[in-house]
Amino acid sequence: MRKRSDARQEPAVRTRQQAGIAAIEPVAGAGPQPGRGRGNGTPTLPEHGTPTLPLSLARAILADADSNAGHGPVLAADPLRAAGPLHSSGCGVVLPRVSEPQVCASRFVQHWRALAASRDDEMLGLLEAPVRAGTTKLLCLSLIESRSLQTALHRMRGFVHITREDFALRLERARDEATVVIEPGPRRRTPAPLGLMLLLKLVHGLASWLIAQPIPVRQASFAFARQGASGAGETLFPGQVHFDRDFTGLKFDAALLDLPLRRGRRELRSFVARTPYDWLFPPDPPPLVERLRHHLSANLQAPASELDQVAQAMHMSVRTLTRRLRAQGTSFREIKDQVRCELATERLCLSSDPVAAIGEQMGFDDPVSFFRAFRRWTGTSPAAYRAHQRSLAGQAGLVL
């Protein structure tokens, strides 16, 4: 799913009833101003600068919902047609310089919510049996008091076992990898392919929301052939996506299972009011290098800055962290040296701390090790660097 910016608003909508056919339309100019809510306490959805998804996928979801309705068409003939020129910045039209038309997330979610309300089915009829209104809220209430994500996922499995017959959940943990699997239910039935994809996305999005950070997917697998909606799997699950496998599920770093939950009842009210937005469009995680630099800057004292300790703090294995950094053309040692060099030069210039004390602050065991590393970084010694910078500042009339 593509991202634009973080401004949030919810355009007003009106519902039109025509012989049992519900259609929703944006009401021009009726929504709140960018960055403002409605003023009545109702959670708002993002609009301008929000995530998007391919128009073909949005249409496929709504078309499947339409075909499963059991009565006449629920939507207008083409409710998500792009309205406006290719490079328009309005919601619901094609983004510039992308290979496929995109629909704005908030517009799609409004269609989803209108259909869900009209059918009393939070999953739009895409599963074997309806997911009645309030089910997501009850599920979340059963999870938010869990001690960890692993406990929450086990409780989710129990909730599904009690409430569903068309599918079951299974959680596996092996070494550094966790796997959530969707299995056939007691009657050996499973949802249709698109319903399975969205069901797996619900599990992933809800788990990400519970720990207040997106869960990077190592691999998403589906026990069916690639479907008509081009790139649906890759859109919903960035990363490795495989079809025609012997199970449907996703793999992620097992260390994330040990994270505590960071959501309470107040956040739950907003999550439910905005559903499916927050589970279908979770925010992107901060770039790995940025996260690593931030962690090292605050934890240079050994052993907190050692590779194994840092990997554990970032909830991944040493091998995973090393591999991901290599894929970005860098390494743990290189980033750590950059952070140390930047902080050391800053403190040499702006503090009167002894060189040995600064070396200790940078996590070095002794002054000699710091001296050698600093010379390798800058070509000069810490004392010479400090003297040179103060000389330059004096010439410029500055006081360091």
N, C-alpha and C positions, 0 to 999 in steps of 0.2 A: 504494500500500500504506500502510496506516495504522500509526502508531507509537504505542506506549504508553510504556515506560520502558526502561532499559538493563540491568536485572537479568538475569543469565544463569543458566539451569540446564537440565538435560535430564532429564525424567521418565523413569523406567524403563519399558521396554516388554516385552511377552512376545509371542512368535509362536505362533499356533495353526495347526496343519496339519489340514485337514479335506478328505480326498480331493483333495489337490493344491491346496486353496484356502488361501492365506495371509492371515491377518487380524491386525492388531496392535491392542492395547488399552493404554491408560494403566493403570499399576498404582498404585492409590491409595496415597499416602503413602510410596512407595518411592524417590522422587527425592531428590537432595541438597537441602539448605536453600538458600534464595535467596542468591545471591552466592558459593556454594561449589561447587567441582567435586567429582568423585567420589573424588579422592584417589589415583587410579591413573594419572594422566598422560593420561587420555583427554580430548580437547577436548570441552567441553560446549556445548550449544545453548542460546540464550536461551529462557526460557519466559514467566514473568509479566512484563508490561510490554514485550512485544516487538512487532515488526511483525506485521501481519495482512494477509490478502487476502480478497476476497469469497468467501463460501462457494460461490457459483455457479461461480466460476472454478476453485476447488479441485476441485469435483466434476467440472467439464468436463475438466480435465486427467486426473484419475484414471479417468473414464469412457472417454476416448479411449484411455488406456493399456490399459484393460480390453478394449475392442473390438478392439485390435490384438494381443492376446495370442496368438490362434490356438488357444486352448483355453478351458476353463471360466472363470467369473469368478474374478478373483484376489482381490478384496476382499469384505468383508462387504457386505450390501445397501446400507448407507449408512454408511460408516466415519466420515464427518465430520459426522454429525448433531449439532446443537447440544444439549449435555447440560446442562440447567439453566435457570434463569429468565433473562429478557432482560437483567437488569442484573447478573448474576453476574460476578465478576471472575476466575473461573477460566479456564484456557486452553481454547480451542476452543469458546467460546460467544460469543453475540452481544455486541458492544460497546454501551454505552449511547449513545443519541442519534445513531445512524448509520442511514442509510436502508436499508442492506442487511446481512444477517447476515455476520459476519466469522469466519474461522477463524484461530487462533493459528499463527504461522509455524512454530514448533518442532513442533507437532503435525502439520501438513501435511508438513514435511520428513521426519519419521519415517515417514510413510506412503510418501513418495517413496523413501526409502532402503531400506525393506523390499522394495518392488517392484523396485527396481534390483538388489538383491542376489539376489532370487528368479529374475530373468530374465537376469542377467549383461548388463544394458543400462542404462547410466547415464542414458539419455534415455527409458527406459520404453517403448520401442517406438514412440515418436512420430515417429521418422524412418524413412526407407526401409530402412536397414540398422542393426543394433544398434551402439551405442557401448559396446564391451566394457569391463569393469571395468579401471581403470588408465589409460584413455585420457586423462582430464582431467589426471592426474598427469604423464603423458608430455608432454602439450601444454605444461603449465606449466614443466616442466624445460627445454623447448626455448625458452622465452620469457624466463625470469628473468635471464639474463645479457645481455639486450639493452641497448644504450646508451640507448634512448629508447622511448617508447610507439610511435612510428611504426615503428621497427625491429621491435618486438615484434609489431605487427599484420601487418607484411609476413611475418614468420616464421610467424604463425598462418595466413596465407593459404597458405604453402608446406606446412604441416602438413596442412591440409585437402585440398590438391591431392593429396598422397601417400596419404591415408587414406580419402578419401570419393569416391564417385561420384554421390551424389544431390544435392550442392550444391557451390558454389564461393564463395570470398570475394574481394571486390575493394575496395581502398582508394583513394579519390580525395582530392586536396587542391587546393583552388582558393581563392586569396586567404586570407580569414579563416575558411573553412569546410572541414571534413573530412566525408567521407561513407564509411560502411562499407556495402557492398551484398552481399546474398546472391543469388547467381545459380544457375540450373539447372546441374547437373553435366554431365559429358561425355555422359551418356546422355539429356540433356535432361529429367531428372526433378528435381522439387523436393519437399521435405517438405510434408505437409498443413498447412493454415493455422495450427493451434495449435502444431504442431511448429516451424513457421517463427518464430512469435512467441517461443517459448521459446529457440530457437536464437539469434535476434538478442539476446535478453536475456542469454544466456550470453556472447556476445561483449562486450556492454556491461558486464555485471557483472565479467567477468574483466579487462577493460581498466581499469575503475575500481579493482579490487583491486590491480592491478599498480602503479599510481601512488599508491595509498593515499589516494584521494579520489574521491568520486562524480563522474562525468562528466555535467554537465547536458545533456540531450538537447534540441536545438533543434527537431527534427522527426523523427518516426518515420513511415515510409511503408510500406504493404503493398500488394502486387499482387494483392489479392483483396478480396472484399466483406466487410463487417463480419460477424463470426460470431455464433453463438448466445450465447456467454458474454458477457453484457452488460458493456461497459466493460473487456474484457480488455486491449485495447491501451492505454487510458488508465491502467489499473492498473499494468501492467508498465513503461510509459514515460510518466511525468508530463511534460506539455508538449503540443505540437501533435502530434496523431495523425491520419493520413489513410489512407483505404482506397481501393481501386480505382485505385491509381496504377500507373505503368508499371514500377516496381521495388520491391523490398523492401529497406529499409535505414534507417539513421539518420544524422542530421546533428548535428555538434557543433563547438565552437570549435577551429579548426585549431591554435591555439597550444598546446593540450594535447598534441599529438603530439610536441612538443619536450621534454616533461617526462621526467626520468630515472625509471627504475623504482625502487621503494622496498621491494621484497620479496626475501627470500632463501629458502634451503632450510628454515629453521626455520619461517617463516610458511607456507611451502608445505605442510608436514605438517599444520598445523592447517586450512588451507584445504581440503585434500583430505578430511580426516577429517570436516569439517562440510558438505561439498558435498551439496546445492546451495545451502545457506543463504547463504553469503557472496556468491554471484553473483546469486541470486534476490532477496535482500533487502539491497542495499547501504545503508549509513547515509545519512541526509540530509546534505547539505553545510551548513556553517555559514551563517547568513543573510548575504546579500551586504553589507549595511550594517555588520554586525559585523566581517566580514573586512576591509572597507575601513578602518574606524576603527582596527582593530588594526595594519594595515599603515602607515597614516599616522602613528600614534603613535610608531612605531619608525623612521620615515623622513621626518621633516619637513624635513631639510636638503635644499635645492634641489641638483640637479634631480630627486632621487629622489621628490619629492612632486608633480611635475608630472603632469598627466593622462595623457600618453602613456606616461610611465615607469611609473606606477601600473597602467595597463591592461595593459602588458606583463608586469609582475610578477604580476598576477592572471590571466594567461593568457587574455586576451580582447582584442578590438579596442577602440579608443576608442569607436567607434559602439555596440558591444554594451554596454559598461559604461554609457555615457550613457543608452542606451535602457532598460536594466534598472533603473537608478536612477530614471529618470523614471516608470517603471511603479509604483515604490514611493513616489511622491510626493515625491521629493527630488532632489538633484543633487550632483555631485562638489564644486562650490564650497561648497555649504551644509554638507556633512559636513566638509570640510577646515576651514572656518571654525569649526565647533563644536569640533573636536579642538584646533585652535590656541588657541581661547579658553579651553577647559578647562585645557589644560596651562600656558598663560601665567599664568592667575590662580593656579594651584596653585604655580608657581615664584615668582611675586611674593610670595606669602604665606609660603612655606616655605624660601626660599633668600635669600641675601644677594647674589646675582649682580646686577650692574648691569643696568639696563633694556635697554641696548643689547645686552648679551650674551644676554639672554633673547629679544630680538627675533631675533637671529641664530640661536639654537637653534630658533626657530619657523619658520625658513626665509625670513625677510625679508632683503632685500638691504641695507637701511639702516634706522637708527632712526626716520626720519620715516615710512616706510611702515608700520612696526610701530605707531607712535603713532596714525596715522590709522585703521588697522584696529582697534586696541584701543578707540579711542573709538567707532567704529561699533558694535562688539560690546556695549560696556558703558555708553556714555554718559559715560565719564570717561577720564582719561589713566592710563597704567600707574603713574606715580609717585603720583598722587592715590589710585588704588585701593589700592596697597601701604600708604600712610600711613593710610588709613581702616581697613583691615583690622587693622593693628597697633594702632591706637587702640582698636578694639573688643576686641581680644584683651587689651590692657592693662587695660581696664575690667573684664574678666571674670577677671583674675588669671592669664592664660595668657601664655606666652612663645612668640613666633613666631620 
